[in-house]
Amino acid sequence: MKILAIDSSGPVASVAVVTEDAVLAEYSVNFKKTHSQTLLPMIEEIMRMTETEGKDLSAIAVTAGPGSYTGLRIGASTVKGLALVWQIPIVPVSTIAVLAANYAGHEGLICPILDARRGQVYGGLYRFSGVTPIAEVEPCCTLLSDLIEEVNRRGEKVVFLGDGVPVHKETLTGSVTCGFTFAPMNKALQSAASLGLLAVGLFKEGKTVTAEEMVPEYLRQSQAEREREERLANRAHD
Protein backbone atom coordinates (compact mmCIF):
# COMPACT_ATOMS: atom_id res chain seq x y z
CA MET A 1 0.00 0.00 0.00
CA LYS A 2 1.20 3.48 -0.90
CA ILE A 3 -0.73 6.69 -0.23
CA LEU A 4 -0.11 10.25 -1.42
CA ALA A 5 -1.13 12.71 1.33
CA ILE A 6 -1.91 16.36 0.58
CA ASP A 7 -2.57 19.15 3.08
CA SER A 8 -3.40 22.74 2.14
CA SER A 9 -5.83 23.49 4.97
CA GLY A 10 -3.57 26.02 6.70
CA PRO A 11 -0.59 28.30 6.09
CA VAL A 12 1.77 25.41 5.31
CA ALA A 13 1.47 23.39 2.10
CA SER A 14 2.52 19.81 2.81
CA VAL A 15 2.65 16.59 0.79
CA ALA A 16 3.91 13.13 1.71
CA VAL A 17 4.14 9.61 0.37
CA VAL A 18 3.56 6.94 3.00
CA THR A 19 3.24 3.18 3.23
CA GLU A 20 1.88 1.02 6.03
CA ASP A 21 5.30 0.99 7.65
CA ALA A 22 7.02 4.25 6.79
CA VAL A 23 6.94 7.85 5.67
CA LEU A 24 8.90 7.63 2.41
CA ALA A 25 9.08 11.40 1.97
CA GLU A 26 7.49 14.60 3.22
CA TYR A 27 7.74 18.03 1.60
CA SER A 28 6.44 21.19 3.30
CA VAL A 29 6.54 24.84 2.26
CA ASN A 30 5.68 27.81 4.48
CA PHE A 31 6.64 30.74 2.30
CA LYS A 32 5.16 33.72 0.47
CA LYS A 33 3.42 31.67 -2.20
CA THR A 34 -0.14 30.46 -2.58
CA HIS A 35 -1.06 26.81 -2.39
CA SER A 36 -2.23 27.02 -5.99
CA GLN A 37 1.37 27.87 -6.93
CA THR A 38 3.10 25.28 -4.77
CA LEU A 39 0.99 22.12 -4.51
CA LEU A 40 1.32 20.61 -7.98
CA PRO A 41 5.10 21.22 -8.26
CA MET A 42 5.51 19.71 -4.78
CA ILE A 43 3.48 16.65 -5.76
CA GLU A 44 5.48 16.19 -8.95
CA GLU A 45 8.76 16.43 -7.04
CA ILE A 46 7.83 14.05 -4.23
CA MET A 47 6.50 11.50 -6.73
CA ARG A 48 9.77 11.75 -8.64
CA MET A 49 11.89 11.44 -5.50
CA THR A 50 10.05 8.33 -4.30
CA GLU A 51 9.88 6.81 -7.80
CA THR A 52 6.10 6.70 -7.50
CA GLU A 53 3.57 6.78 -10.33
CA GLY A 54 -0.19 7.09 -10.16
CA LYS A 55 -0.59 3.36 -10.80
CA ASP A 56 1.47 2.65 -7.65
CA LEU A 57 -0.94 4.48 -5.34
CA SER A 58 -3.78 2.86 -3.42
CA ALA A 59 -5.39 6.20 -2.57
CA ILE A 60 -4.92 9.93 -2.09
CA ALA A 61 -5.44 11.43 1.37
CA VAL A 62 -6.48 15.02 1.99
CA THR A 63 -7.23 17.21 4.98
CA ALA A 64 -10.95 17.76 4.40
CA GLY A 65 -11.42 20.59 6.88
CA PRO A 66 -11.93 22.70 8.79
CA GLY A 67 -9.38 25.33 7.85
CA SER A 68 -8.74 28.03 5.29
CA TYR A 69 -11.68 28.09 2.87
CA THR A 70 -9.41 28.83 -0.08
CA GLY A 71 -6.87 26.23 1.00
CA LEU A 72 -9.52 23.55 1.45
CA ARG A 73 -10.97 24.23 -1.99
CA ILE A 74 -7.53 24.05 -3.59
CA GLY A 75 -6.79 20.77 -1.82
CA ALA A 76 -10.15 19.27 -2.73
CA SER A 77 -9.94 20.25 -6.40
CA THR A 78 -6.36 18.94 -6.61
CA VAL A 79 -7.12 15.51 -5.16
CA LYS A 80 -10.35 15.20 -7.16
CA GLY A 81 -8.47 15.83 -10.39
CA LEU A 82 -5.70 13.37 -9.54
CA ALA A 83 -8.15 10.72 -8.32
CA LEU A 84 -10.06 10.93 -11.59
CA VAL A 85 -6.90 10.65 -13.68
CA TRP A 86 -5.44 7.79 -11.64
CA GLN A 87 -8.79 6.09 -10.94
CA ILE A 88 -8.17 5.73 -7.21
CA PRO A 89 -10.24 6.63 -4.11
CA ILE A 90 -9.80 9.58 -1.78
CA VAL A 91 -9.37 9.35 1.99
CA PRO A 92 -10.71 12.57 3.57
CA VAL A 93 -9.44 13.23 7.10
CA SER A 94 -10.44 15.89 9.63
CA THR A 95 -7.84 18.64 9.96
CA ILE A 96 -8.35 18.56 13.73
CA ALA A 97 -7.58 14.82 13.84
CA VAL A 98 -4.48 15.36 11.68
CA LEU A 99 -3.19 17.93 14.18
CA ALA A 100 -3.86 15.55 17.07
CA ALA A 101 -1.93 12.83 15.21
CA ASN A 102 1.25 14.90 15.63
CA TYR A 103 1.16 13.58 19.20
CA ALA A 104 0.58 9.91 18.36
CA GLY A 105 1.02 7.77 21.46
CA HIS A 106 0.77 10.73 23.85
CA GLU A 107 -0.77 10.02 27.25
CA GLY A 108 -3.19 12.78 28.12
CA LEU A 109 -5.49 15.24 26.40
CA ILE A 110 -4.66 16.98 23.12
CA CYS A 111 -6.52 20.13 22.09
CA PRO A 112 -6.02 21.25 18.48
CA ILE A 113 -7.17 24.82 17.84
CA LEU A 114 -7.57 26.62 14.53
CA ASP A 115 -8.54 30.29 14.53
CA ALA A 116 -12.04 30.78 13.05
CA ARG A 117 -12.18 34.53 13.77
CA ARG A 118 -15.16 36.37 15.28
CA GLY A 119 -14.09 35.04 18.70
CA GLN A 120 -14.51 31.46 17.53
CA VAL A 121 -12.17 28.53 16.97
CA TYR A 122 -12.29 25.19 15.24
CA GLY A 123 -11.26 22.69 17.86
CA GLY A 124 -11.73 19.37 19.58
CA LEU A 125 -10.34 17.19 22.34
CA TYR A 126 -8.47 13.96 21.68
CA ARG A 127 -6.63 11.24 23.50
CA PHE A 128 -4.84 8.25 22.02
CA SER A 129 -5.62 4.58 22.05
CA GLY A 130 -2.26 3.24 20.91
CA VAL A 131 -1.53 5.32 17.82
CA THR A 132 -5.18 6.06 17.02
CA PRO A 133 -6.60 9.46 18.04
CA ILE A 134 -10.00 9.15 19.71
CA ALA A 135 -12.20 12.26 19.70
CA GLU A 136 -13.67 13.00 23.13
CA VAL A 137 -15.02 16.30 21.82
CA GLU A 138 -15.71 16.04 18.09
CA PRO A 139 -14.30 18.72 15.77
CA CYS A 140 -16.56 21.76 15.90
CA CYS A 141 -16.73 25.51 15.44
CA THR A 142 -17.19 27.00 18.90
CA LEU A 143 -16.43 29.94 21.14
CA LEU A 144 -12.93 29.69 22.59
CA SER A 145 -14.44 30.33 26.03
CA ASP A 146 -16.65 27.24 25.69
CA LEU A 147 -13.70 25.06 24.70
CA ILE A 148 -11.65 26.39 27.63
CA GLU A 149 -14.58 25.69 29.97
CA GLU A 150 -14.65 22.05 28.80
CA VAL A 151 -10.88 21.71 29.27
CA ASN A 152 -11.10 23.17 32.77
CA ARG A 153 -14.03 20.92 33.65
CA ARG A 154 -11.94 17.87 32.89
CA GLY A 155 -9.01 19.13 34.96
CA GLU A 156 -6.41 17.07 33.10
CA LYS A 157 -3.09 18.22 31.72
CA VAL A 158 -3.54 19.17 28.08
CA VAL A 159 -1.39 20.03 25.06
CA PHE A 160 -2.58 22.90 22.84
CA LEU A 161 -1.51 23.06 19.20
CA GLY A 162 -2.58 24.54 15.88
CA ASP A 163 -2.47 27.94 14.21
CA GLY A 164 -5.04 29.25 16.70
CA VAL A 165 -2.59 28.99 19.60
CA PRO A 166 -0.46 32.08 18.82
CA VAL A 167 -3.64 34.06 18.14
CA HIS A 168 -5.24 33.10 21.46
CA LYS A 169 -2.16 32.33 23.57
CA GLU A 170 -2.76 35.17 26.03
CA THR A 171 -6.36 34.09 26.62
CA LEU A 172 -5.38 30.44 27.03
CA THR A 173 -2.60 31.30 29.47
CA GLY A 174 -4.91 33.44 31.57
CA SER A 175 -8.01 31.24 31.50
CA VAL A 176 -6.92 27.58 31.56
CA THR A 177 -6.85 26.39 35.17
CA CYS A 178 -5.41 22.90 34.69
CA GLY A 179 -1.87 21.99 33.70
CA PHE A 180 -1.10 22.69 30.06
CA THR A 181 1.69 23.04 27.51
CA PHE A 182 1.95 24.51 24.03
CA ALA A 183 3.28 22.30 21.24
CA PRO A 184 6.78 23.08 19.95
CA MET A 185 7.15 24.43 16.44
CA ASN A 186 7.82 21.03 14.86
CA LYS A 187 4.49 19.65 16.13
CA ALA A 188 2.32 22.76 16.09
CA LEU A 189 0.90 22.67 12.56
CA GLN A 190 -0.65 20.18 10.16
CA SER A 191 1.68 17.56 8.69
CA ALA A 192 1.10 15.52 5.54
CA ALA A 193 3.02 12.68 7.19
CA SER A 194 0.54 12.59 10.08
CA LEU A 195 -2.30 12.81 7.55
CA GLY A 196 -0.90 9.91 5.56
CA LEU A 197 -0.42 7.64 8.55
CA LEU A 198 -4.01 8.27 9.70
CA ALA A 199 -5.20 7.64 6.15
CA VAL A 200 -3.58 4.19 6.09
CA GLY A 201 -5.86 3.04 8.91
CA LEU A 202 -8.94 4.70 7.42
CA PHE A 203 -8.23 3.16 4.02
CA LYS A 204 -8.08 -0.30 5.60
CA GLU A 205 -11.47 0.40 7.19
CA GLY A 206 -12.93 1.32 3.80
CA LYS A 207 -13.49 4.97 4.74
CA THR A 208 -12.92 6.38 1.28
CA VAL A 209 -14.90 8.51 -1.16
CA THR A 210 -14.87 8.94 -4.92
CA ALA A 211 -13.80 12.14 -6.65
CA GLU A 212 -17.47 12.94 -7.23
CA GLU A 213 -18.28 12.50 -3.53
CA MET A 214 -15.37 14.53 -2.18
CA VAL A 215 -16.44 17.80 -0.54
CA PRO A 216 -14.59 19.95 2.02
CA GLU A 217 -15.87 20.04 5.62
CA TYR A 218 -15.99 23.75 6.37
CA LEU A 219 -17.98 23.40 9.64
CA ARG A 220 -19.43 26.84 8.93
CA GLN A 221 -20.14 29.06 5.94
CA SER A 222 -17.42 31.17 4.37
CA GLN A 223 -17.52 34.94 4.87
CA ALA A 224 -18.63 35.41 1.25
CA GLU A 225 -21.50 32.97 1.75
CA ARG A 226 -22.55 34.65 5.01
CA GLU A 227 -22.48 38.09 3.38
CA ARG A 228 -24.54 36.79 0.44
CA GLU A 229 -27.20 35.39 2.79
CA GLU A 230 -27.26 38.66 4.74
CA ARG A 231 -27.80 40.62 1.51
CA LEU A 232 -30.62 38.29 0.45
CA ALA A 233 -32.21 38.57 3.90
CA ASN A 234 -31.99 42.36 3.79
CA ARG A 235 -33.61 42.43 0.34
CA ALA A 236 -36.42 40.22 1.60
CA HIS A 237 -37.15 42.75 4.35
CA ASP A 238 -37.07 45.76 2.00
C-alpha positions as CSV (number, residue, x, y, z in Angstrom):
1,M,0.0,0.0,0.0
2,K,1.2,3.5,-0.9
3,I,-0.7,6.7,-0.2
4,L,-0.1,10.2,-1.4
5,A,-1.1,12.7,1.3
6,I,-1.9,16.4,0.6
7,D,-2.6,19.2,3.1
8,S,-3.4,22.7,2.1
9,S,-5.8,23.5,5.0
10,G,-3.6,26.0,6.7
11,P,-0.6,28.3,6.1
12,V,1.8,25.4,5.3
13,A,1.5,23.4,2.1
14,S,2.5,19.8,2.8
15,V,2.7,16.6,0.8
16,A,3.9,13.1,1.7
17,V,4.1,9.6,0.4
18,V,3.6,6.9,3.0
19,T,3.2,3.2,3.2
20,E,1.9,1.0,6.0
21,D,5.3,1.0,7.6
22,A,7.0,4.3,6.8
23,V,6.9,7.8,5.7
24,L,8.9,7.6,2.4
25,A,9.1,11.4,2.0
26,E,7.5,14.6,3.2
27,Y,7.7,18.0,1.6
28,S,6.4,21.2,3.3
29,V,6.5,24.8,2.3
30,N,5.7,27.8,4.5
31,F,6.6,30.7,2.3
32,K,5.2,33.7,0.5
33,K,3.4,31.7,-2.2
34,T,-0.1,30.5,-2.6
35,H,-1.1,26.8,-2.4
36,S,-2.2,27.0,-6.0
37,Q,1.4,27.9,-6.9
38,T,3.1,25.3,-4.8
39,L,1.0,22.1,-4.5
40,L,1.3,20.6,-8.0
41,P,5.1,21.2,-8.3
42,M,5.5,19.7,-4.8
43,I,3.5,16.7,-5.8
44,E,5.5,16.2,-9.0
45,E,8.8,16.4,-7.0
46,I,7.8,14.1,-4.2
47,M,6.5,11.5,-6.7
48,R,9.8,11.8,-8.6
49,M,11.9,11.4,-5.5
50,T,10.1,8.3,-4.3
51,E,9.9,6.8,-7.8
52,T,6.1,6.7,-7.5
53,E,3.6,6.8,-10.3
54,G,-0.2,7.1,-10.2
55,K,-0.6,3.4,-10.8
56,D,1.5,2.7,-7.7
57,L,-0.9,4.5,-5.3
58,S,-3.8,2.9,-3.4
59,A,-5.4,6.2,-2.6
60,I,-4.9,9.9,-2.1
61,A,-5.4,11.4,1.4
62,V,-6.5,15.0,2.0
63,T,-7.2,17.2,5.0
64,A,-10.9,17.8,4.4
65,G,-11.4,20.6,6.9
66,P,-11.9,22.7,8.8
67,G,-9.4,25.3,7.8
68,S,-8.7,28.0,5.3
69,Y,-11.7,28.1,2.9
70,T,-9.4,28.8,-0.1
71,G,-6.9,26.2,1.0
72,L,-9.5,23.6,1.5
73,R,-11.0,24.2,-2.0
74,I,-7.5,24.1,-3.6
75,G,-6.8,20.8,-1.8
76,A,-10.2,19.3,-2.7
77,S,-9.9,20.3,-6.4
78,T,-6.4,18.9,-6.6
79,V,-7.1,15.5,-5.2
80,K,-10.3,15.2,-7.2
81,G,-8.5,15.8,-10.4
82,L,-5.7,13.4,-9.5
83,A,-8.2,10.7,-8.3
84,L,-10.1,10.9,-11.6
85,V,-6.9,10.7,-13.7
86,W,-5.4,7.8,-11.6
87,Q,-8.8,6.1,-10.9
88,I,-8.2,5.7,-7.2
89,P,-10.2,6.6,-4.1
90,I,-9.8,9.6,-1.8
91,V,-9.4,9.3,2.0
92,P,-10.7,12.6,3.6
93,V,-9.4,13.2,7.1
94,S,-10.4,15.9,9.6
95,T,-7.8,18.6,10.0
96,I,-8.3,18.6,13.7
97,A,-7.6,14.8,13.8
98,V,-4.5,15.4,11.7
99,L,-3.2,17.9,14.2
100,A,-3.9,15.5,17.1
101,A,-1.9,12.8,15.2
102,N,1.2,14.9,15.6
103,Y,1.2,13.6,19.2
104,A,0.6,9.9,18.4
105,G,1.0,7.8,21.5
106,H,0.8,10.7,23.8
107,E,-0.8,10.0,27.2
108,G,-3.2,12.8,28.1
109,L,-5.5,15.2,26.4
110,I,-4.7,17.0,23.1
111,C,-6.5,20.1,22.1
112,P,-6.0,21.2,18.5
113,I,-7.2,24.8,17.8
114,L,-7.6,26.6,14.5
115,D,-8.5,30.3,14.5
116,A,-12.0,30.8,13.1
117,R,-12.2,34.5,13.8
118,R,-15.2,36.4,15.3
119,G,-14.1,35.0,18.7
120,Q,-14.5,31.5,17.5
121,V,-12.2,28.5,17.0
122,Y,-12.3,25.2,15.2
123,G,-11.3,22.7,17.9
124,G,-11.7,19.4,19.6
125,L,-10.3,17.2,22.3
126,Y,-8.5,14.0,21.7
127,R,-6.6,11.2,23.5
128,F,-4.8,8.2,22.0
129,S,-5.6,4.6,22.1
130,G,-2.3,3.2,20.9
131,V,-1.5,5.3,17.8
132,T,-5.2,6.1,17.0
133,P,-6.6,9.5,18.0
134,I,-10.0,9.2,19.7
135,A,-12.2,12.3,19.7
136,E,-13.7,13.0,23.1
137,V,-15.0,16.3,21.8
138,E,-15.7,16.0,18.1
139,P,-14.3,18.7,15.8
140,C,-16.6,21.8,15.9
141,C,-16.7,25.5,15.4
142,T,-17.2,27.0,18.9
143,L,-16.4,29.9,21.1
144,L,-12.9,29.7,22.6
145,S,-14.4,30.3,26.0
146,D,-16.6,27.2,25.7
147,L,-13.7,25.1,24.7
148,I,-11.7,26.4,27.6
149,E,-14.6,25.7,30.0
150,E,-14.7,22.1,28.8
151,V,-10.9,21.7,29.3
152,N,-11.1,23.2,32.8
153,R,-14.0,20.9,33.7
154,R,-11.9,17.9,32.9
155,G,-9.0,19.1,35.0
156,E,-6.4,17.1,33.1
157,K,-3.1,18.2,31.7
158,V,-3.5,19.2,28.1
159,V,-1.4,20.0,25.1
160,F,-2.6,22.9,22.8
161,L,-1.5,23.1,19.2
162,G,-2.6,24.5,15.9
163,D,-2.5,27.9,14.2
164,G,-5.0,29.2,16.7
165,V,-2.6,29.0,19.6
166,P,-0.5,32.1,18.8
167,V,-3.6,34.1,18.1
168,H,-5.2,33.1,21.5
169,K,-2.2,32.3,23.6
170,E,-2.8,35.2,26.0
171,T,-6.4,34.1,26.6
172,L,-5.4,30.4,27.0
173,T,-2.6,31.3,29.5
174,G,-4.9,33.4,31.6
175,S,-8.0,31.2,31.5
176,V,-6.9,27.6,31.6
177,T,-6.8,26.4,35.2
178,C,-5.4,22.9,34.7
179,G,-1.9,22.0,33.7
180,F,-1.1,22.7,30.1
181,T,1.7,23.0,27.5
182,F,2.0,24.5,24.0
183,A,3.3,22.3,21.2
184,P,6.8,23.1,20.0
185,M,7.1,24.4,16.4
186,N,7.8,21.0,14.9
187,K,4.5,19.7,16.1
188,A,2.3,22.8,16.1
189,L,0.9,22.7,12.6
190,Q,-0.6,20.2,10.2
191,S,1.7,17.6,8.7
192,A,1.1,15.5,5.5
193,A,3.0,12.7,7.2
194,S,0.5,12.6,10.1
195,L,-2.3,12.8,7.6
196,G,-0.9,9.9,5.6
197,L,-0.4,7.6,8.6
198,L,-4.0,8.3,9.7
199,A,-5.2,7.6,6.1
200,V,-3.6,4.2,6.1
201,G,-5.9,3.0,8.9
202,L,-8.9,4.7,7.4
203,F,-8.2,3.2,4.0
204,K,-8.1,-0.3,5.6
205,E,-11.5,0.4,7.2
206,G,-12.9,1.3,3.8
207,K,-13.5,5.0,4.7
208,T,-12.9,6.4,1.3
209,V,-14.9,8.5,-1.2
210,T,-14.9,8.9,-4.9
211,A,-13.8,12.1,-6.6
212,E,-17.5,12.9,-7.2
213,E,-18.3,12.5,-3.5
214,M,-15.4,14.5,-2.2
215,V,-16.4,17.8,-0.5
216,P,-14.6,19.9,2.0
217,E,-15.9,20.0,5.6
218,Y,-16.0,23.8,6.4
219,L,-18.0,23.4,9.6
220,R,-19.4,26.8,8.9
221,Q,-20.1,29.1,5.9
222,S,-17.4,31.2,4.4
223,Q,-17.5,34.9,4.9
224,A,-18.6,35.4,1.2
225,E,-21.5,33.0,1.7
226,R,-22.6,34.6,5.0
227,E,-22.5,38.1,3.4
228,R,-24.5,36.8,0.4
229,E,-27.2,35.4,2.8
230,E,-27.3,38.7,4.7
231,R,-27.8,40.6,1.5
232,L,-30.6,38.3,0.5
233,A,-32.2,38.6,3.9
234,N,-32.0,42.4,3.8
235,R,-33.6,42.4,0.3
236,A,-36.4,40.2,1.6
237,H,-37.2,42.7,4.3
238,D,-37.1,45.8,2.0
